[in-house]
């Protein structure tokens, strides 16, 4: 790393933005988006862990499901981070800050059975659904309809994953015979 470092923008600050959103409004939206970014990354890591550790008769289907879900969560996080930057903010990025800002608790390092893993995922998706829904309302009430649209599109996908997991958890699924 270079001995001479230039900080372009300090974490936690908000600067003027090209979309001409008032800085006070942008600060509120950026704070909300950073929570969604953190939650999405916590979920991403949880999904990856489940993808790596899945075992059992439905291994392949679940391995593929969790891999795709993790990729989609990573894409959503990237989209949120880019919106934060467009609004003049700095996306949070460090593990400690992600855990601190996330409304989704970190599942931990342990490996769980498939049903428990799916239940934990459903809980995480539910937390994110609640958070994103409230942030759509916040963004639009502050006149940021583009952020509302981005989050609305993500919400549809998040709800689809929650619905799929609910199907996996049906009584005839993921049980030993």
LUMBALUM-629522 format. One record per residue (C-alpha): residue in three letters; x, z, y. Coordinates in nm, 2 decimals. Each point is the difference from the previous one (the first is absolute). Layout:
// LUMBALUM-629522
   rest     east       up    north
    ala        X        Z        Y
...
// end
This chain:
// LUMBALUM-629522
   rest     east       up    north
    unk     0.00     0.00     0.00
    unk     0.12    -0.08     0.35
    unk     0.15     0.28     0.20
    unk    -0.20    -0.12     0.30
    unk    -0.37     0.04    -0.05
    unk    -0.27    -0.10     0.24
    unk    -0.35     0.14    -0.05
    unk    -0.25    -0.26     0.11
    unk    -0.30     0.24    -0.02
    unk    -0.01     0.37    -0.10
    unk    -0.24     0.10    -0.29
    unk    -0.32     0.15     0.13
    unk     0.00    -0.20     0.32
    unk    -0.24    -0.27     0.12
    unk     0.10    -0.27     0.24
    unk    -0.19    -0.28     0.18
    unk    -0.14    -0.25    -0.25
    unk    -0.06    -0.37     0.01
    unk    -0.37     0.04    -0.10
    unk    -0.06     0.19     0.33
    unk    -0.15     0.30    -0.15
    unk     0.02     0.31     0.23
    unk     0.29     0.22    -0.11
    unk    -0.22     0.31    -0.03
    unk    -0.24    -0.19    -0.23
    unk     0.29    -0.15    -0.19
    unk     0.15     0.35    -0.06
    unk    -0.32     0.12    -0.17
    unk    -0.03    -0.31    -0.21
    unk     0.37     0.01    -0.10
    unk    -0.04     0.36    -0.11
    unk    -0.29    -0.09    -0.22
    unk     0.18    -0.31    -0.14
    unk     0.31     0.20    -0.08
    unk    -0.23     0.23    -0.21
    unk    -0.14    -0.30    -0.18
    unk     0.36    -0.14    -0.04
    unk     0.11     0.33    -0.15
    unk    -0.30     0.03    -0.23
    unk     0.05    -0.36    -0.12
    unk     0.37     0.07    -0.08
    unk    -0.08     0.32    -0.18
    unk    -0.26    -0.20    -0.20
    unk     0.25    -0.28    -0.06
    unk     0.26     0.23    -0.15
    unk    -0.27     0.17    -0.22
    unk    -0.12    -0.34    -0.12
    unk     0.36    -0.11    -0.07
    unk     0.07     0.32    -0.20
    unk    -0.31    -0.06    -0.21
    unk     0.10    -0.36    -0.05
    unk     0.34     0.10    -0.13
    unk    -0.12     0.28    -0.23
    unk    -0.33    -0.12    -0.15
    unk    -0.03     0.02    -0.38
    unk    -0.28    -0.04    -0.25
    unk    -0.23    -0.26    -0.14
    unk    -0.09    -0.14     0.34
    unk     0.36    -0.02     0.11
    unk     0.02    -0.36     0.10
    unk    -0.33    -0.01     0.19
    unk     0.08     0.32     0.19
    unk     0.37    -0.09     0.06
    unk    -0.11    -0.33     0.16
    unk    -0.28     0.17     0.19
    unk     0.23     0.27     0.15
    unk     0.26    -0.26     0.08
    unk    -0.24    -0.22     0.19
    unk    -0.16     0.30     0.18
    unk     0.35     0.12     0.11
    unk     0.09    -0.35     0.13
    unk    -0.33    -0.01     0.20
    unk     0.06     0.35     0.14
    unk     0.35    -0.10     0.10
    unk    -0.14    -0.31     0.18
    unk    -0.26     0.21     0.17
    unk     0.27     0.25     0.12
    unk     0.20    -0.29     0.14
    unk    -0.30    -0.13     0.19
    unk    -0.07     0.34     0.15
    unk     0.36     0.05     0.10
    unk     0.01    -0.34     0.17
    unk    -0.32     0.09     0.19
    unk     0.15     0.33     0.12
    unk     0.30    -0.20     0.13
    unk    -0.23    -0.25     0.17
    unk    -0.17     0.29     0.18
    unk     0.33     0.12     0.13
    unk     0.07     0.27    -0.25
    unk     0.25     0.09    -0.27
    unk    -0.13     0.00    -0.36
    unk     0.10     0.32    -0.18
    unk     0.24    -0.08    -0.29
    unk     0.18     0.30    -0.13
    unk    -0.12     0.17    -0.32
    unk    -0.04     0.34     0.18
    unk    -0.20    -0.16     0.28
    unk    -0.22    -0.19    -0.25
    unk    -0.08     0.31    -0.19
    unk    -0.06     0.20     0.32
    unk    -0.24    -0.26     0.15
    unk    -0.19    -0.10    -0.32
    unk    -0.35     0.13    -0.06
    unk     0.07    -0.08    -0.37
    unk     0.20     0.27    -0.17
    unk     0.31    -0.09    -0.19
    unk    -0.08     0.00    -0.37
    unk     0.34     0.13    -0.10
    unk     0.27    -0.11    -0.24
    unk    -0.18     0.09    -0.33
    unk    -0.14    -0.27    -0.23
    unk    -0.36     0.04    -0.09
    unk    -0.23    -0.14    -0.26
    unk    -0.18    -0.32     0.09
    unk    -0.33     0.16     0.08
    unk     0.15     0.26     0.23
    unk     0.21    -0.27     0.17
    unk    -0.31    -0.21     0.06
    unk    -0.19     0.31     0.13
    unk     0.28     0.07     0.24
    unk     0.00    -0.36     0.11
    unk    -0.38     0.00     0.06
    unk     0.04     0.32     0.21
    unk     0.28    -0.16     0.20
    unk    -0.21    -0.32     0.06
    unk    -0.29     0.22     0.11
    unk     0.21     0.18     0.25
    unk     0.13    -0.33     0.14
    unk    -0.36    -0.14     0.01
    unk    -0.11     0.30     0.22
    unk     0.31    -0.03     0.22
    unk    -0.01    -0.37     0.05
    unk    -0.38     0.00     0.07
    unk     0.04     0.26     0.28
    unk     0.29    -0.20     0.14
    unk    -0.20    -0.32     0.02
    unk    -0.25     0.19     0.21
    unk     0.28     0.15     0.22
    unk     0.17    -0.33     0.06
    unk    -0.32    -0.18     0.09
    unk    -0.12     0.28     0.22
    unk     0.33    -0.04     0.19
    unk    -0.05    -0.37     0.04
    unk     0.25    -0.11    -0.27
    unk    -0.21    -0.23    -0.21
    unk     0.30    -0.17    -0.16
    unk     0.11     0.33    -0.16
    unk    -0.35     0.06    -0.11
    unk    -0.01    -0.34    -0.17
    unk     0.33     0.05    -0.17
    unk    -0.11     0.34    -0.14
    unk    -0.35    -0.13    -0.09
    unk     0.16    -0.27    -0.22
    unk     0.23     0.26    -0.16
    unk    -0.30     0.23    -0.06
    unk    -0.17    -0.27    -0.21
    unk     0.30    -0.02    -0.22
    unk     0.05     0.37    -0.02
    unk    -0.37     0.05    -0.11
    unk     0.04    -0.28    -0.26
    unk     0.29     0.19    -0.16
    unk    -0.19     0.33     0.01
    unk    -0.29    -0.18    -0.17
    unk     0.23    -0.15    -0.27
    unk     0.15     0.34    -0.07
    unk    -0.35     0.15    -0.03
    unk    -0.07    -0.26    -0.27
    unk     0.32     0.09    -0.18
    unk    -0.11     0.36     0.00
    unk    -0.34    -0.07    -0.16
    unk    -0.08     0.21    -0.31
    unk     0.11    -0.26    -0.26
    unk     0.33    -0.07     0.17
    unk     0.34     0.17    -0.02
    unk    -0.11     0.23    -0.28
    unk     0.15     0.06    -0.34
    unk    -0.22    -0.10    -0.29
// end
